[in-house]
Amino acid sequence: MKAVVLKDYGDVDKLAVQDMPEPKVGPGEVKVRVIAASINPVDWKIRRGDMKAMMPLKLPAILGRDVSGEVIEVGTGVEAFEPGDRVMGLVNAGYAETVVAPTEAWAKVPESMDLRDAAALPLVTLTGVQLIEEQVQPSKGETLLITGALGAVGRAAIFAARARGVKIWAGVRRKQLVEAKTLGVDGVVALDDPKDVAKLPTLDAVADTVGGEAVAAVLGKVKHGGIVGSVVGEPKGAKEKGLTVRTFLSHVDGRRLEQLGVSVAKGELVIPISRSFPMSDAKEAQKLAEEGGVGKVLLIN
């Protein structure tokens, strides 16, 4: 099969399309013909070597955590899926023509959803929802700030927090303030404007999706003992301020992913897609995604 392979750590020129052995399906696994994959920050962080210690690779390696496609084979013991099913999943080695992953990684795609668009959902929606539901766990009426609120993970976090009856503040850059007001939250704050940050009310918790100066700017607004949940590592100075810090990596959850797919199909949760590229143009696609902006970048087979 053809796959986008990382030959060595470095820039996008370390990516190449080449033939790789096709994965074989085992017990409890599902094999899928990949229609589309999506690019996430973890992909270029791995490519650059930023995550060698946490996620070491045996090179050459196939990147990619999100895919959508059609089931072509199931292993023994699999009852939830059958050949022909339209699915999306949180996997490994997704930049390829076929991929194999455990049953629990997969979710069926709603009939009304474009199968290619479904590739944008698994990692970002599960990360944002798990950040709220499993880590921060805000209670009804509490005040929560979500950093990077216009990003895909931030949008999923807002969706999950809204379901819990939380007062939501969206943290964005000053240039994003107008767009952020379309999110339907209780308040919007420019995290790169100290005067704007100073106007924030006391926060019960922060759900951090970006890290760095953005979250550092608001730590002083969190009540003593308040929670800071982060998908990008422990914020510097948070524990020293008496805050409870919870960091995590997202995990597969096919049941929840299927529910989130239905919410996207209904328009209750919106994950913007900026652009699609052929899988063979993965270098250009990763370069564009790494430059930042709002919207997922897809790779299409």
DOKOL-343435 format. One record per residue (C-alpha): residue number from 1; residue in one letter; x, y, z. Coordinates in steps of 0.1 Angstrom, whole numbers. Layout:
+--------+-------+-------+-------+-------+
: kolvex : fivex :    c1 :    c2 :    c3 :
+--------+-------+-------+-------+-------+
:    NUM :     A :     X :     Y :     Z :
...
+--------+-------+-------+-------+-------+
END
This chain:
+--------+-------+-------+-------+-------+
: kolvex : fivex :    c1 :    c2 :    c3 :
+--------+-------+-------+-------+-------+
:      1 :     M :     0 :     0 :     0 :
:      2 :     K :    10 :    36 :    -4 :
:      3 :     A :    16 :    56 :    27 :
:      4 :     V :    31 :    89 :    38 :
:      5 :     V :    63 :    80 :    57 :
:      6 :     L :    85 :    99 :    81 :
:      7 :     K :   121 :    89 :    71 :
:      8 :     D :   138 :   110 :    98 :
:      9 :     Y :   130 :   137 :   123 :
:     10 :     G :   130 :   172 :   109 :
:     11 :     D :   112 :   195 :    84 :
:     12 :     V :    84 :   184 :    60 :
:     13 :     D :   111 :   173 :    35 :
:     14 :     K :   115 :   142 :    58 :
:     15 :     L :    81 :   130 :    46 :
:     16 :     A :    78 :   108 :    16 :
:     17 :     V :    51 :    88 :    -2 :
:     18 :     Q :    63 :    52 :    -6 :
:     19 :     D :    52 :    16 :    -5 :
:     20 :     M :    47 :     0 :    29 :
:     21 :     P :    35 :   -34 :    40 :
:     22 :     E :    -3 :   -35 :    43 :
:     23 :     P :   -14 :   -41 :    79 :
:     24 :     K :   -31 :   -74 :    88 :
:     25 :     V :   -62 :   -76 :   109 :
:     26 :     G :   -61 :   -95 :   142 :
:     27 :     P :   -86 :  -106 :   168 :
:     28 :     G :  -108 :   -77 :   180 :
:     29 :     E :   -95 :   -54 :   152 :
:     30 :     V :  -110 :   -36 :   122 :
:     31 :     K :   -93 :   -30 :    89 :
:     32 :     V :  -104 :     1 :    70 :
:     33 :     R :   -98 :    15 :    36 :
:     34 :     V :   -88 :    51 :    43 :
:     35 :     I :  -109 :    78 :    25 :
:     36 :     A :   -94 :   107 :    44 :
:     37 :     A :   -70 :   115 :    72 :
:     38 :     S :   -66 :   148 :    91 :
:     39 :     I :   -35 :   167 :   103 :
:     40 :     N :   -31 :   175 :   140 :
:     41 :     P :    -4 :   194 :   159 :
:     42 :     V :     8 :   162 :   174 :
:     43 :     D :    18 :   151 :   138 :
:     44 :     W :    42 :   179 :   132 :
:     45 :     K :    55 :   178 :   168 :
:     46 :     I :    63 :   141 :   163 :
:     47 :     R :    79 :   149 :   129 :
:     48 :     R :   101 :   176 :   143 :
:     49 :     G :   113 :   153 :   171 :
:     50 :     D :    96 :   174 :   199 :
:     51 :     M :    80 :   143 :   214 :
:     52 :     K :   109 :   117 :   211 :
:     53 :     A :   109 :   112 :   249 :
:     54 :     M :    71 :   107 :   252 :
:     55 :     M :    64 :    90 :   219 :
:     56 :     P :    95 :    74 :   205 :
:     57 :     L :    93 :    61 :   169 :
:     58 :     K :   109 :    33 :   150 :
:     59 :     L :   118 :    51 :   118 :
:     60 :     P :   106 :    50 :    90 :
:     61 :     A :    71 :    55 :   105 :
:     62 :     I :    37 :    64 :    92 :
:     63 :     L :    21 :    94 :   110 :
:     64 :     G :   -15 :   103 :   114 :
:     65 :     R :   -41 :    98 :   143 :
:     66 :     D :   -74 :   106 :   125 :
:     67 :     V :   -90 :    86 :    97 :
:     68 :     S :  -124 :    80 :    80 :
:     69 :     G :  -132 :    53 :    55 :
:     70 :     E :  -149 :    20 :    48 :
:     71 :     V :  -145 :   -12 :    67 :
:     72 :     I :  -129 :   -39 :    45 :
:     73 :     E :  -123 :   -67 :    70 :
:     74 :     V :  -129 :   -75 :   107 :
:     75 :     G :  -110 :   -98 :   130 :
:     76 :     T :  -125 :  -126 :   150 :
:     77 :     G :  -147 :  -115 :   179 :
:     78 :     V :  -158 :   -82 :   162 :
:     79 :     E :  -195 :   -78 :   161 :
:     80 :     A :  -201 :   -41 :   161 :
:     81 :     F :  -188 :   -36 :   125 :
:     82 :     E :  -189 :   -53 :    92 :
:     83 :     P :  -174 :   -48 :    57 :
:     84 :     G :  -189 :   -17 :    40 :
:     85 :     D :  -196 :     2 :    72 :
:     86 :     R :  -187 :    39 :    70 :
:     87 :     V :  -164 :    47 :   100 :
:     88 :     M :  -141 :    72 :   116 :
:     89 :     G :  -115 :    64 :   142 :
:     90 :     L :   -86 :    75 :   165 :
:     91 :     V :   -58 :    54 :   153 :
:     92 :     N :   -21 :    52 :   146 :
:     93 :     A :    -4 :    53 :   111 :
:     94 :     G :   -34 :    70 :    95 :
:     95 :     Y :   -16 :    86 :    65 :
:     96 :     A :   -20 :    55 :    44 :
:     97 :     E :   -44 :    36 :    21 :
:     98 :     T :   -54 :    12 :    48 :
:     99 :     V :   -52 :    11 :    86 :
:    100 :     V :   -60 :   -14 :   113 :
:    101 :     A :   -71 :    -5 :   148 :
:    102 :     P :   -89 :   -21 :   178 :
:    103 :     T :  -127 :   -21 :   176 :
:    104 :     E :  -130 :     4 :   204 :
:    105 :     A :  -112 :    30 :   183 :
:    106 :     W :  -139 :    31 :   157 :
:    107 :     A :  -173 :    48 :   154 :
:    108 :     K :  -199 :    47 :   126 :
:    109 :     V :  -203 :    79 :   106 :
:    110 :     P :  -238 :    94 :   103 :
:    111 :     E :  -253 :    89 :    69 :
:    112 :     S :  -259 :   126 :    64 :
:    113 :     M :  -222 :   134 :    70 :
:    114 :     D :  -196 :   135 :    41 :
:    115 :     L :  -173 :   106 :    49 :
:    116 :     R :  -142 :   127 :    41 :
:    117 :     D :  -152 :   154 :    66 :
:    118 :     A :  -155 :   128 :    93 :
:    119 :     A :  -117 :   125 :    93 :
:    120 :     A :  -115 :   159 :   110 :
:    121 :     L :  -133 :   147 :   141 :
:    122 :     P :  -118 :   119 :   162 :
:    123 :     L :   -87 :   134 :   179 :
:    124 :     V :  -100 :   170 :   184 :
:    125 :     T :  -135 :   162 :   195 :
:    126 :     L :  -124 :   134 :   219 :
:    127 :     T :   -96 :   156 :   233 :
:    128 :     G :  -119 :   186 :   240 :
:    129 :     V :  -147 :   165 :   255 :
:    130 :     Q :  -124 :   144 :   276 :
:    131 :     L :  -107 :   175 :   289 :
:    132 :     I :  -140 :   187 :   303 :
:    133 :     E :  -158 :   155 :   312 :
:    134 :     E :  -128 :   135 :   327 :
:    135 :     Q :  -103 :   161 :   338 :
:    136 :     V :  -117 :   195 :   347 :
:    137 :     Q :  -152 :   182 :   355 :
:    138 :     P :  -168 :   216 :   362 :
:    139 :     S :  -201 :   217 :   380 :
:    140 :     K :  -232 :   236 :   370 :
:    141 :     G :  -229 :   273 :   376 :
:    142 :     E :  -191 :   274 :   379 :
:    143 :     T :  -171 :   298 :   358 :
:    144 :     L :  -147 :   282 :   333 :
:    145 :     L :  -122 :   297 :   309 :
:    146 :     I :  -113 :   278 :   278 :
:    147 :     T :   -81 :   289 :   261 :
:    148 :     G :   -78 :   285 :   223 :
:    149 :     A :  -115 :   285 :   222 :
:    150 :     L :  -118 :   290 :   184 :
:    151 :     G :   -96 :   259 :   177 :
:    152 :     A :  -111 :   225 :   171 :
:    153 :     V :  -103 :   212 :   206 :
:    154 :     G :  -115 :   244 :   222 :
:    155 :     R :  -148 :   242 :   203 :
:    156 :     A :  -153 :   206 :   215 :
:    157 :     A :  -145 :   217 :   251 :
:    158 :     I :  -171 :   245 :   248 :
:    159 :     F :  -197 :   219 :   236 :
:    160 :     A :  -190 :   196 :   266 :
:    161 :     A :  -190 :   225 :   291 :
:    162 :     R :  -222 :   239 :   278 :
:    163 :     A :  -239 :   206 :   284 :
:    164 :     R :  -229 :   208 :   321 :
:    165 :     G :  -245 :   242 :   326 :
:    166 :     V :  -212 :   260 :   331 :
:    167 :     K :  -205 :   298 :   327 :
:    168 :     I :  -180 :   298 :   298 :
:    169 :     W :  -154 :   323 :   290 :
:    170 :     A :  -137 :   319 :   256 :
:    171 :     G :  -100 :   329 :   256 :
:    172 :     V :   -86 :   339 :   222 :
:    173 :     R :   -62 :   364 :   206 :
:    174 :     R :   -73 :   400 :   203 :
:    175 :     K :   -76 :   397 :   165 :
:    176 :     Q :  -101 :   369 :   171 :
:    177 :     L :  -125 :   387 :   194 :
:    178 :     V :  -152 :   394 :   168 :
:    179 :     E :  -152 :   358 :   156 :
:    180 :     A :  -152 :   344 :   191 :
:    181 :     K :  -184 :   362 :   199 :
:    182 :     T :  -201 :   338 :   175 :
:    183 :     L :  -194 :   309 :   198 :
:    184 :     G :  -224 :   317 :   220 :
:    185 :     V :  -205 :   318 :   253 :
:    186 :     D :  -210 :   339 :   284 :
:    187 :     G :  -178 :   360 :   278 :
:    188 :     V :  -149 :   365 :   255 :
:    189 :     V :  -114 :   377 :   265 :
:    190 :     A :   -82 :   386 :   246 :
:    191 :     L :   -55 :   366 :   264 :
:    192 :     D :   -28 :   387 :   247 :
:    193 :     D :   -42 :   419 :   262 :
:    194 :     P :   -34 :   424 :   299 :
:    195 :     K :   -61 :   450 :   304 :
:    196 :     D :   -87 :   426 :   290 :
:    197 :     V :   -75 :   398 :   312 :
:    198 :     A :   -78 :   420 :   342 :
:    199 :     K :  -115 :   423 :   336 :
:    200 :     L :  -121 :   385 :   340 :
:    201 :     P :  -142 :   374 :   370 :
:    202 :     T :  -127 :   349 :   394 :
:    203 :     L :  -125 :   315 :   377 :
:    204 :     D :  -133 :   282 :   392 :
:    205 :     A :  -113 :   264 :   365 :
:    206 :     V :   -93 :   267 :   332 :
:    207 :     A :   -94 :   242 :   304 :
:    208 :     D :   -62 :   249 :   285 :
:    209 :     T :   -58 :   238 :   249 :
:    210 :     V :   -28 :   260 :   239 :
:    211 :     G :    -4 :   264 :   268 :
:    212 :     G :    24 :   290 :   270 :
:    213 :     E :    17 :   327 :   276 :
:    214 :     A :   -20 :   323 :   270 :
:    215 :     V :   -26 :   302 :   301 :
:    216 :     A :     1 :   319 :   321 :
:    217 :     A :   -18 :   352 :   317 :
:    218 :     V :   -49 :   339 :   335 :
:    219 :     L :   -35 :   318 :   364 :
:    220 :     G :   -38 :   347 :   387 :
:    221 :     K :   -76 :   348 :   381 :
:    222 :     V :   -82 :   312 :   392 :
:    223 :     K :   -94 :   308 :   428 :
:    224 :     H :   -71 :   291 :   453 :
:    225 :     G :   -75 :   253 :   448 :
:    226 :     G :   -92 :   258 :   414 :
:    227 :     I :   -85 :   234 :   386 :
:    228 :     V :   -63 :   238 :   356 :
:    229 :     G :   -68 :   210 :   330 :
:    230 :     S :   -44 :   210 :   301 :
:    231 :     V :   -39 :   190 :   269 :
:    232 :     V :    -5 :   205 :   263 :
:    233 :     G :    14 :   198 :   296 :
:    234 :     E :    16 :   214 :   330 :
:    235 :     P :    14 :   252 :   330 :
:    236 :     K :    44 :   268 :   347 :
:    237 :     G :    36 :   284 :   380 :
:    238 :     A :     2 :   268 :   384 :
:    239 :     K :     9 :   245 :   413 :
:    240 :     E :    29 :   273 :   430 :
:    241 :     K :    -2 :   294 :   430 :
:    242 :     G :   -21 :   267 :   449 :
:    243 :     L :   -40 :   253 :   418 :
:    244 :     T :   -49 :   217 :   411 :
:    245 :     V :   -33 :   207 :   378 :
:    246 :     R :   -45 :   179 :   356 :
:    247 :     T :   -28 :   170 :   324 :
:    248 :     F :   -37 :   141 :   301 :
:    249 :     L :   -35 :   125 :   266 :
:    250 :     S :   -67 :   117 :   249 :
:    251 :     H :   -78 :    81 :   245 :
:    252 :     V :   -99 :    60 :   222 :
:    253 :     D :  -137 :    59 :   230 :
:    254 :     G :  -157 :    48 :   200 :
:    255 :     R :  -190 :    51 :   218 :
:    256 :     R :  -184 :    88 :   227 :
:    257 :     L :  -170 :    95 :   193 :
:    258 :     E :  -202 :    81 :   176 :
:    259 :     Q :  -223 :   104 :   198 :
:    260 :     L :  -201 :   134 :   189 :
:    261 :     G :  -204 :   125 :   152 :
:    262 :     V :  -242 :   127 :   156 :
:    263 :     S :  -239 :   161 :   173 :
:    264 :     V :  -217 :   174 :   144 :
:    265 :     A :  -242 :   161 :   118 :
:    266 :     K :  -270 :   179 :   137 :
:    267 :     G :  -250 :   212 :   137 :
:    268 :     E :  -248 :   212 :   175 :
:    269 :     L :  -210 :   211 :   173 :
:    270 :     V :  -190 :   227 :   144 :
:    271 :     I :  -154 :   217 :   136 :
:    272 :     P :  -143 :   239 :   107 :
:    273 :     I :  -123 :   224 :    78 :
:    274 :     S :  -100 :   248 :    61 :
:    275 :     R :   -86 :   228 :    31 :
:    276 :     S :   -81 :   194 :    16 :
:    277 :     F :   -51 :   180 :    -1 :
:    278 :     P :   -43 :   147 :   -19 :
:    279 :     M :   -24 :   123 :     4 :
:    280 :     S :     5 :   127 :   -20 :
:    281 :     D :     7 :   164 :   -11 :
:    282 :     A :    12 :   157 :    26 :
:    283 :     K :    43 :   179 :    28 :
:    284 :     E :    24 :   210 :    16 :
:    285 :     A :    -6 :   201 :    38 :
:    286 :     Q :    15 :   197 :    70 :
:    287 :     K :    33 :   230 :    63 :
:    288 :     L :     0 :   248 :    59 :
:    289 :     A :   -14 :   233 :    91 :
:    290 :     E :    17 :   241 :   111 :
:    291 :     E :    14 :   278 :   102 :
:    292 :     G :   -18 :   278 :   123 :
:    293 :     G :   -52 :   293 :   118 :
:    294 :     V :   -88 :   281 :   123 :
:    295 :     G :   -98 :   249 :   106 :
:    296 :     K :   -87 :   214 :   100 :
:    297 :     V :   -65 :   203 :    71 :
:    298 :     L :   -75 :   170 :    54 :
:    299 :     L :   -55 :   145 :    34 :
:    300 :     I :   -77 :   126 :     8 :
:    301 :     N :   -69 :    93 :    -8 :
+--------+-------+-------+-------+-------+
END
